[in-house]
């Protein structure tokens, strides 16, 4: 058994190292199996510098037609294309791929994943969101959020004004929803996840009442907004205002916001 195991071992080991691998910051990334992996962190304008070391295993001989190194950015879709209900997860992946090409036998391939963060400058225009919603002759409210674009650790500040209340409202909450869309055309799959539910009010409001909003984003695992990456992948965020009456009927109004990553100042 030991002989057979050794016979099918690859003739070499491929080791990928970054020149500043010992000092470079690492981030914990959850993999498909639920376990966390520590990956080196790069920013979008950085160079990737390092080396690939190909080490022959003892007693093995290496014959090859060349070594190819590729830098790949991939969108991985984990679902059966014919059965969209089997969708499980989606990930954006950056990896270095090293291929040792050989004649008559399979190539030897090694991957090194890494993580990339893209920073967005502070928006020069960041308008507030103001809207009026309601049900004719029953409910009329006006809500306002202080801005429409938020960095990952920002705070959502706003107010809810009750202009007309003729239904018995039991409570009100604000939800943060993330909507991921994958694929294109008729093969587009959309998944919506509620990341947070924040209670704004418990009890019936009266006309003229104002309810403040202060929701911190830092406790939630947000990513930046992505719009139509490679015509296959989008991530959007929505603030969903939900009112529930005493008969458990739900009234809601949804508003899209933009989430971005701003470079931290040292």
N, C-alpha and C positions, 0 to 999 in steps of 0.2 A: 504493500500500500504506500509506503513512504517513497518507493522508487517511482511509482506511477504519479504520485503528487508532484515529485520533483521534475518528472519528464514534461509535464504540462506547464511548468512555470515559464514566464516570459524570459528571454535571454538577458534582459537588462531591467534596471529600475530607472525611472525618469523622475528627477527631483527638480521642482520649480521653486526658485527663491527670489524674493525681491531684495534689492540692494539695501533698503532700510527696513527690512522685515522685522527686525528685533525692536525697533523703536516706533514703528508706524502704529497709529491708533487702530484698534480692532473693534468691531461691533458684533453683537450677538444676533444672529439671524435664525429664525425658526425654519427648519427644513420640512419637506413633505411628510416625513415620518413623525413629526411633532417634536423631534429633538432639536436642540440649539447647536449652532456651529459658529465659531469665532472666525470672522472673515476680515482681512485687511481692508481699511477704508481709504478710498481715493476720492478726490474732487474732480469735477468735470474738466478742469483746465490743466490737470497735472499730467506729467509724463510717467509712464510705467517703465521702470528700469530694473533689471535683474539678470539672472542667468538661468540656463537650463543645463543640468548636469545629467549625462547619460552614463550609468555605471553598469558594466557587464556583471552578471551573476557568475559566481564561481563555476568554472567548467563549461561556461556557455560562450559561444562565438556569435558576434553580431555582424551581419551583412545587411546593408541597407542601401536604398537609392536616394537618400537625402532626408533631412529633418525639416519639417515645416512648423512654424509657430504662427498661430492665428489669434487675433483678438476678436472675440465674439460678443455681441449684445443680442440676447435672445428673449423672446416672449414665449413662455412655456404654457401650453394649454393642456390641462389634464382632464380631458373628457372624450368620450366616444363621439366622433363626428356624426354618426348616424342616430345617436340616442342622447339628446341634449339633457335629459333628466339625470344622466349619470355624471354631470359636472361635479367636480370636487374642489378644485382650487386652481389658481392662476399665479404665476410668479414672473417677475422681470429678472433676468439673470445676466451677469457679466462674467466671462471666463476666459482664461488663456488656454488654448488647446495646442498641445504639442503632438505631432504625428511623426513617427519613424516609419518610413515607407520601405516595404520589403517585397521581394519577388516570391511568388508561389505560396507564400504564407500570409497570414493576416498581419495587418499593420499593428504597431504598438502605439497606443494613444494614452495620453495623460492629460487631466484637466486640473486647473487651479482656479477656483472661484474667487471673486473679490466683490466688494460693495462700492457703489458709486453714489455720491450725493451731489445733486445739482442745486446751486444756490440761485436765488432770484433777488435782484435789487429791490429795495423798498419801492412800491408803486408810487409814482408821482401823482396819480389820480386814484383816489379811493373813496368813492361816493358812499354816503349812507343809503340804507334801504328803508323806504317808507311806502306802506301800502295800506289800503282800507279794504276790509273784507266783511262779509256778513250774510245774513239771511233776511230777506225783505220783511220788514215790519216785526222782526223777532230779535235779531242780533246785529249789531253794527260795532265793529272794533277797528282800531287803527294801531298798527304796530310799527316800530322803528328800531333798526339795528344801526349801531354807530358807524359801521363800514361794511363793505362787501368783500374785501380781501383780508385774509387773516394769516399770520405766520403760525407755525406749528404750536408754539407755546403762548399764543395770544389769549386775550380775554374778550368774549362777546358781551358787549354792553348795549342795552336797549331798554325800551319801555313798551308796555301794552296799555292802550287807552280804551275804555269802554264808553262808547257813545250812546248805545241803545242796548238794553238788556231786558228782554221779555220772555226768556226761557230760563229755567232753573239749572244753572251751571254748578256742577259738583266739584270739579277741579280742572286745572290747566297745567300742561307740561310742554317742555321744549325738547325735541329730539334732534340728535345729529345722525344723519343717515349717509352712508357711503354707497354709491352705485357704481359697480364695475361692469363694463360691457366688453365682450371679447368677440372676435370674428368680424365679419363684414357682410353686408347685404342680408339675404334671407337666412344666413347662417350665424347671425348675431345672437349671442346669449347675454342676458342681463341679470345680474344678481344684486339685490339690495340688502344691506345689513344695517341694523340700528345699533350704533356704537354707544349712544348715551341717551338716557332719559332723565330730564332735570325738572323737578316739580316747581312750577312758578307760583301756584296758588292752590289753596285747599279751602273750599267754601264758595258761596255765591257772591259774585261781585255786584256792585250797584252802578248805576249810570254816573259817569264822571270820575270813576275810580281809575287810578293809574298803578300798574304793577311793574316794578323794576326788573330788569334782566341783568344778571352777571354770571356768566358761565365760563369757567376756566377750561381751556383746551388741553393743558399739559397732562392731565391724567389719562388721556385717551391716545391710542396708538393710531395717529393720523399719518398719512403720507401726503406729499404735495398732490395737487390736482394735475392729472394728465389728460390731455385732449388729443384723441385720435392718433396715438403713437403707431406709426407704420400702417395706418388705416386698419388697425386690428385691436387696439387696446385703449380704453379710456377709464379714468377714475374721476368721479365728480362727487361733491358734497352738497348736502341740503340741510337747511334748518326747517324742521317740521313743527309748526305750532298746533297743538292738539287741545281741544276743549271737549269735556265729557259732561253730559247733563245727567240728571237724576235717574233717567231711564236708560243710562249707559249708551246713549247715542253719541257718536264721535263726530266732531267737526274739526277740520284741519285745513291749514294753508301752508304750502311748501315754497321755499325760496332757495335758489341755488347760491352758494358762496364759493369763492376761490381760496384754496389753501396753498401756501407757498413756504419754502424753507429759506430763511434769511441767515447769512453767514454770521456766526457768533463773533463778537468783538473780544479780543484778548485783553 
